[in-house]
Amino acid sequence: MQLAVTHAMAGRSGTAVVVDVRSGKVLGAYRLDVAARRLAHPGSSLKPFTLLALLESDKVNGQTTLLCQRKLSLGGHNLDCAHPVTTQPLDPTTALAYSCNSYFTSVATRLTPGQLRDTLVRDGFSSPSGLATDEVAGTVAVAHSSQQLQLEAIGEWGIEITPLELLRGYRDLAQLSQSESHGRLAPLFDGLADSTDYGWGCLAQPPSAMKVAGKTGTASTSEGRWTNAWFAGYAPAANPEIVLVVFLERGHGGSDAARVAGEIFAAYATSRNTNVSAAQ
């Protein structure tokens, strides 16, 4: 894993970390210090946690459908949806796979500012992950308007986190998926799997039988007009063994980070198959 992470991130500015889902042991890392101390907006990589809050509070369920409005501007942010045009309403699974801003900013208003903040804090986005020394803690603000709430729900306002905090959050999701895969949280886990099937995370899926699950993010910055790129996810999707985060400084989009993740997942799939063959 260390060789795979180093190779995939060669010449790139940012960080990537792989950990074991069960033990939390770091299996491979590129610039772990950056992962522990770099604070940034998470962008759409936060949407699974917004959906988690909505599902747990019964604000949405698997049958909650909305038609994507495509055009969207909030607080000076151009958030037009770029996923394939569909004339059919989206359910939460498809909305997560497509990373539909129209859907998530609409349903987010069913939460109060306090509910959203409390859920994100509970999910660990204002405390060190414990995966490295000398970590800093992220910040989660309470929205004071509907627009701020909507922007926070998609990781564009009021929240800055470290890559290790996001990694810890996805590790928790990977563990939760084992007990809730067929329960009320199914739209969340199905959406993460579908993201790497037909959604924005498809470049993270390696050419192997091992299915991965995860989410991309393209986040604005306070430093300039560029964006940062994120991918976080786990594999195998049905029985997670590893969890991964990729953060690219000045990445053109979440697909850039997904491509890096795909290379790392491919190396893990190859190693996993080799170990199985050796055991036989």
N, C-alpha and C positions, 0 to 999 in steps of 0.2 A: 504493500500500500504506500509506503514512503516513496519508493521509486516511481510509482504511478502518479502520485500527487506532484512530485517534483517535476516530472516530465510534462504533465498536463499544464502546469502553471509556468513553465519556462518562458522568460521574457515578458511576463505579465505583471502588472502592478495590482496587488491585492492579496488575498489569502484563500487557502482551502484547507479544510480539516476533515478527517474521517475518524469516527469513533465507533467502538463496539456498542451495539444497542444495549446489551445486558449489563456489561461491566462499566461502561463509560470510559474505557481505556482508549487513549489516543493511538490510532493505528498508523496514521500518516498525517503530516502537517507541513504546510508551506507558509512560512512567516507566522508562526503561532503568536508572536508578540502583537502583530497587527490584528489577528482574530480576537485577542484578549482586550485590546485597548482602542480600536478604531470605532467611533460612534458614527452612525449614519441612519438615514431614513431607510426602512426596510422595503418600501414600495409594496407591490402586490404579493411578495412572499409572506406578508402578514395576513392575507385574506383567509387562510385556513383557520386562524385564531378568531377572526371576526365571525366566521361561519360557526365555529365551535360555540361561541357565546350565544349566537342566535338559536342554534339547535338546542343547547342545554336549557335555555330560558323559554323554549317553546314559542319563540317569535316566528320561526319558520320551520317547515318540515320538508320531506322529500317531494311533496306535491305543491310547494309554493312556487308558482311560476310568474314570470314577468317578461314582457317583450322588451328587448334591448332597444334603446332609443338612439344608439350610435353616437350622436353628438352630445358632448358634455363638457361644460366649463364650470369650474368651481374655484373661487378665491384666486383668480388669476392663473389657474392651472388648466391647460388644455388636456382633457382626459378622454378624448374621443375614442370609442372602441375600435380596435383594429382587427378583431377576430373575424372569421368568415361571416358574411351576412346570412341571417336566418330570419325567415318570416314566422317561425314558430316561437312561442314563448320559451324562455329558458328556465329549467329547474335548477336547484342549487348545485347539483353535480355538474351539469354542463356549464353553468356560469363560472364555477371554479376552474374547470378544465380550460375554458376559453378566457379566463381572467376578465370577465365582463365588468367593467367599471360601472356601467349603467345599472346593472343588477345590484352590485354590492353597495353602491352609494344610496340606492333606493331602500333596500331592506335594512341598512344600518340605522336609519332613523327610527326603527322600531325599538332600539336600545336607548336608554338614557345615557348621557355623558358619563355618569358615575358607573353604570353597569359596564360600559365598554372599558373604561379605565381599570376598574377593579378586576375584570377578567384578564386583561393584559398583564397587570401586576401579578395576579395569581399564576399566570403562565410563565412568569420569570423574567419579564422584560424590564425590570428595574432592579435586578440583583445579579451579582456575579454567578457564572455557571458552575464554578468549582472545577473546571476542566484545565485550568492553567493558573499559575501564580501571577500576582500583580495585575489582576483584572480590574477594569473599571465597570461601573454599573450604568445601564441605560436609564433613560428618563421617559415617563409617560405622563402627559398632561391631561387635565380635565377640560374637555371642549366647552366653550362658552357660547357657541352658536351651532345651528344645524349644519352649516357649511364646514365648520371645524370638525364636527363629529363625523361627517361624511369623509372628509379628507383623512382623518385619523384612522378610520376603518379600513382604508386602503393604503395605509403606511406613508402618507404624504404630508402629514402635519402632526405635531404634538408628540411624536415618538421617535426617539433615536436609540438604537441598540447596537451591541457588538455582534460580530459574526458568531462568537461562541454562545451568546444568549439565544440567537436564532437556532443554532445547532442543538442546544439543550431543549428548546421548544419542540423541534421536530423529533428529537429522541423521545420526548414524552408522548408525542402523537404516535410514533411507531409502537411504543409499548401499549398505549391505549387502544390501538387498532386490534390488538389480540383479544381484547375483552368486549369490544363494541362493534366489530366488523359487521354484525348482522342486526345491530340495534338501531336506535334513533340517530346515531352519529354516522350511519352508513353513507349518507350523501357526501360527507366530508372525505372519508377514505376512498370512496369511489371516484370523487372528483380529483383527488391527488393521483390516483392510478390512471384516470382518463387524461390527465394533463400530459403525461408522457406517452400517451397513445395517439391522440389526435389534437391535443392542445399545444400551448406555447412551450411546454416542457419536453416536446417529442425528441429533441436532440440529446436529451439525457438518457434515452433508452438505448442500450447497446444492442448490437446485432447478435443477441443470444436469447436463449429460452428464459433467462432470469428477468422477470418483470420488475421494474422499478416504479416508485411513486414519488412525486415531489412537485414543487411549485417554483416558478420563476418570479423575478421581480425586477422592475426598471424604476429606479427611484431618483427623484430630483435631488439636488444638493444645494446647500446654502453657500458653497464656495464659488459657484459659477453657473453657467448655463448648460453644463454637461450633465450626464446621468451616471449613476453607478448601476452595475448589474449584479443580480443575485440568483442563486439557485440553492434550494435546500430540499433534501429528500432522503429516502431510505430504500433498502433492498435486502432481500426480495420483498416485493410488496405484500405478499400473503403471509410471510413469516419473517419479519425484518431481523437482519443480522448486523448490518452496518447503517450508519446515518452520516450524511455528508452535507457540508455547506461550502459554497463557492461564492466569493465576493470579489468583483473586479472593479477597481477604480477606473472611472471614465469608460465603463463598458457601454457599448452602443445599445444594449438591450438585454433582457433576461435570457434570450436565446444564446448569447455569447457565453454566459455562465453555464447554461445547460449543456452546451457543446463540451466545455471542460469537464463537467460532471460525467458526461457520457463516456469520455475517455477513461476516467477513474473507475466508473462502474464496470466498463468492459474489462479492465485489468482484474477487477475483483471476480467477475464472472469466470474468467479464464482460470484464475488461481483456484476458485471454488471447484470447477470441473476437474482440474488436475488432482486436487485432494480427494475428490470422490473416486476418480479412476484408480488412484494409488491405493485407496482403502479396499477397493474391490480386488 
